[in-house]
Amino acid sequence: MRLRHKPWAKEEMEKNPNIVIQNPSRVKGKWSELFGNHHPIYVEVGTGKGQFLLGMGQAHPNVNFIGIEKYDSVLITAMERVKEAGLSNVVFLNEDVEEILDFFGEGEINRFFINFTDPWPKNRHEKRRLTYQSFLEKYELLLKEQGEIHFKTDNQGLFEYSLHSFSKYGLILNHVSLDLHNSNFEGNVMTEYEQKFHERNMRIYRCEAVFRQK
């Protein structure tokens, strides 16, 4: 994906610190205080332009959502969408998911969403996949007891790899769908990519992976 550089994006996000949280390491372990409540906290890694979290935030006002996106020229759109909608339960981090342990405390998160992530198809890039073991170790540390990962992709190879990775790690697989939009799954909120793929009648793969009791 080729990104159009927006040199003003970073400055604009800094003007909206209530939506794009600056220096998130200072909030580590204190996200409930930032939101002002003790609602569940759901995190999307690689949030893109924010369509998914916007829809989720509107549909679930009693859940707090945090989107992580390292490209400011993409995240600025997500910020503008949430600002226009006036949502107080959706915020973003302009950070790299590789550093996720710096932003959250142990057992602070209830659920992770991984949507249409880069498949990194070459074997030498396996460690970059967001469902690789090293990432699962980080998610497990940050999730509450029996926390969940909800995963969606259009890439069959990545889906098969992820199912194997989840199973090998010892996660319990639920609601595995090989064709999400032709299933009986209810409450699905589409991402930008998902909407495009759906319009092209492309198959969407989805599963939920639950960590066992610690």
C-alpha positions as CSV (number, residue, x, y, z in Angstrom):
1,M,0.0,0.0,0.0
2,R,1.5,3.3,-1.0
3,L,0.7,6.1,1.4
4,R,0.2,9.7,0.5
5,H,2.4,11.8,2.9
6,K,0.5,14.3,4.9
7,P,3.2,16.5,6.6
8,W,0.6,18.3,8.7
9,A,-0.9,15.1,10.2
10,K,1.4,14.8,13.2
11,E,0.8,18.4,14.3
12,E,-2.9,18.1,13.9
13,M,-3.0,14.9,16.1
14,E,-1.0,16.7,18.7
15,K,-3.8,19.3,18.8
16,N,-6.3,16.5,19.8
17,P,-4.5,14.7,22.7
18,N,-7.9,13.5,24.0
19,I,-8.2,11.3,20.8
20,V,-4.6,10.6,19.9
21,I,-2.9,9.9,23.2
22,Q,0.5,11.4,23.4
23,N,3.3,9.6,25.3
24,P,1.1,6.5,26.0
25,S,3.7,4.9,28.3
26,R,2.6,7.4,31.0
27,V,-0.9,5.9,30.9
28,K,0.4,2.3,31.3
29,G,-1.7,0.5,33.8
30,K,-4.0,3.5,34.1
31,W,-6.2,3.3,31.1
32,S,-9.4,3.0,33.1
33,E,-8.5,6.3,34.8
34,L,-8.0,8.0,31.4
35,F,-11.4,6.8,30.2
36,G,-13.0,7.7,33.5
37,N,-14.7,4.3,34.0
38,H,-14.0,0.6,34.4
39,H,-15.5,-0.6,31.2
40,P,-13.8,-3.4,29.3
41,I,-10.8,-2.3,27.1
42,Y,-10.5,-3.6,23.6
43,V,-7.4,-2.9,21.4
44,E,-7.1,-3.1,17.6
45,V,-3.6,-3.5,16.3
46,G,-3.1,-1.8,13.0
47,T,-6.3,0.3,13.0
48,G,-5.8,2.0,9.6
49,K,-8.3,4.7,8.9
50,G,-10.5,3.7,11.8
51,Q,-13.7,2.5,10.2
52,F,-13.9,-0.6,12.3
53,L,-13.3,1.1,15.7
54,L,-15.7,3.9,14.7
55,G,-18.4,1.3,14.1
56,M,-17.5,-0.7,17.2
57,G,-17.5,2.4,19.4
58,Q,-20.9,3.5,18.2
59,A,-22.3,-0.1,18.6
60,H,-20.8,-0.7,22.1
61,P,-20.8,2.5,24.2
62,N,-20.0,0.5,27.3
63,V,-16.6,-0.7,25.9
64,N,-13.5,1.4,25.7
65,F,-11.6,1.0,22.4
66,I,-7.9,1.8,21.6
67,G,-6.5,1.7,18.1
68,I,-2.8,1.4,17.4
69,E,-1.5,2.7,14.0
70,K,2.1,3.7,13.3
71,Y,1.4,5.7,10.0
72,D,0.3,9.2,11.0
73,S,-0.9,9.9,7.4
74,V,-3.4,7.1,7.8
75,L,-4.3,7.6,11.5
76,I,-5.3,11.3,10.9
77,T,-8.4,10.0,9.0
78,A,-9.3,7.8,12.0
79,M,-8.9,10.7,14.3
80,E,-11.1,13.0,12.2
81,R,-13.8,10.3,12.0
82,V,-14.0,9.9,15.8
83,K,-13.8,13.6,16.4
84,E,-16.7,14.2,14.0
85,A,-18.8,11.4,15.6
86,G,-18.1,12.8,19.1
87,L,-17.2,9.5,20.6
88,S,-15.5,9.5,24.0
89,N,-14.9,5.7,24.1
90,V,-12.4,5.5,21.2
91,V,-8.8,6.7,21.3
92,F,-5.7,6.0,19.2
93,L,-2.0,5.6,19.6
94,N,0.3,6.7,16.8
95,E,2.8,4.0,17.7
96,D,4.3,0.7,16.5
97,V,2.7,-2.5,17.8
98,E,6.2,-3.9,18.3
99,E,6.4,-1.6,21.4
100,I,3.0,-2.6,22.8
101,L,4.4,-3.8,26.2
102,D,5.4,-0.2,26.8
103,F,1.8,1.1,26.6
104,F,-0.3,-1.3,28.7
105,G,0.0,-3.1,32.0
106,E,-0.2,-6.8,32.6
107,G,-3.8,-8.0,32.5
108,E,-5.2,-4.6,31.5
109,I,-6.8,-5.6,28.2
110,N,-9.9,-7.7,27.6
111,R,-9.6,-8.3,23.9
112,F,-7.4,-7.8,20.9
113,F,-8.6,-7.3,17.3
114,I,-6.3,-8.1,14.4
115,N,-8.0,-7.1,11.1
116,F,-6.5,-7.6,7.6
117,T,-2.9,-7.3,8.7
118,D,0.0,-7.6,6.3
119,P,0.4,-11.3,5.6
120,W,4.1,-11.1,5.1
121,P,4.0,-14.2,2.9
122,K,7.7,-14.9,2.6
123,N,9.1,-17.4,5.1
124,R,11.9,-15.1,6.1
125,H,9.4,-12.5,7.3
126,E,7.4,-14.9,9.5
127,K,8.4,-13.1,12.7
128,R,6.7,-9.9,11.4
129,R,3.2,-11.5,11.3
130,L,1.0,-10.3,14.1
131,T,-0.1,-13.8,14.9
132,Y,3.5,-15.1,15.3
133,Q,4.5,-16.6,18.6
134,S,6.4,-13.6,19.9
135,F,3.3,-11.4,19.4
136,L,1.1,-14.0,21.1
137,E,3.4,-13.9,24.1
138,K,2.8,-10.1,24.3
139,Y,-0.9,-10.4,23.9
140,E,-1.1,-13.0,26.6
141,L,0.8,-10.9,29.1
142,L,-1.5,-7.9,28.5
143,L,-4.8,-9.7,28.5
144,K,-7.0,-10.5,31.4
145,E,-7.8,-14.0,32.4
146,Q,-9.1,-15.9,29.4
147,G,-8.7,-12.9,27.1
148,E,-9.5,-13.1,23.5
149,I,-8.0,-12.4,20.0
150,H,-10.5,-11.7,17.2
151,F,-8.9,-12.2,13.9
152,K,-10.1,-11.4,10.3
153,T,-8.3,-11.6,7.0
154,D,-8.9,-12.1,3.3
155,N,-5.6,-14.0,3.0
156,Q,-6.2,-17.8,3.1
157,G,-2.5,-18.5,3.7
158,L,-2.3,-16.2,6.6
159,F,-5.4,-17.6,8.1
160,E,-4.2,-21.1,7.9
161,Y,-0.8,-20.0,9.4
162,S,-2.6,-18.2,12.2
163,L,-4.9,-21.1,13.1
164,H,-1.8,-23.3,13.4
165,S,0.0,-20.6,15.4
166,F,-2.9,-20.2,17.8
167,S,-3.3,-23.9,18.2
168,K,0.4,-24.5,18.8
169,Y,0.4,-21.8,21.4
170,G,-2.5,-23.6,23.2
171,L,-5.3,-21.2,22.5
172,I,-8.9,-22.4,22.2
173,L,-10.4,-21.6,18.8
174,N,-14.1,-20.5,18.6
175,H,-16.4,-19.3,15.8
176,V,-14.0,-20.3,12.9
177,S,-15.5,-19.0,9.7
178,L,-14.1,-19.7,6.2
179,D,-16.7,-17.4,4.6
180,L,-17.8,-14.8,7.1
181,H,-20.2,-12.9,5.0
182,N,-22.1,-16.0,4.0
183,S,-22.3,-17.3,7.6
184,N,-24.8,-16.7,10.3
185,F,-22.4,-14.6,12.3
186,E,-24.1,-11.5,13.8
187,G,-22.8,-8.1,14.7
188,N,-19.9,-7.9,12.3
189,V,-18.4,-4.5,11.7
190,M,-16.4,-4.1,8.5
191,T,-13.1,-2.4,8.0
192,E,-12.3,-0.4,4.9
193,Y,-10.4,-3.3,3.3
194,E,-13.2,-5.7,4.3
195,Q,-15.8,-3.6,2.6
196,K,-13.8,-3.5,-0.6
197,F,-13.3,-7.2,-0.6
198,H,-16.9,-7.8,0.2
199,E,-17.9,-5.7,-2.8
200,R,-15.7,-7.9,-5.0
201,N,-17.3,-11.1,-3.6
202,M,-14.0,-12.1,-2.0
203,R,-14.1,-14.6,0.9
204,I,-13.4,-13.3,4.4
205,Y,-11.9,-15.6,7.1
206,R,-12.5,-15.1,10.8
207,C,-11.9,-16.8,14.1
208,E,-11.7,-16.1,17.8
209,A,-8.8,-17.4,19.9
210,V,-9.1,-17.6,23.7
211,F,-6.2,-17.9,26.0
212,R,-6.5,-20.7,28.6
213,Q,-6.7,-20.0,32.3
214,K,-3.3,-18.9,33.7
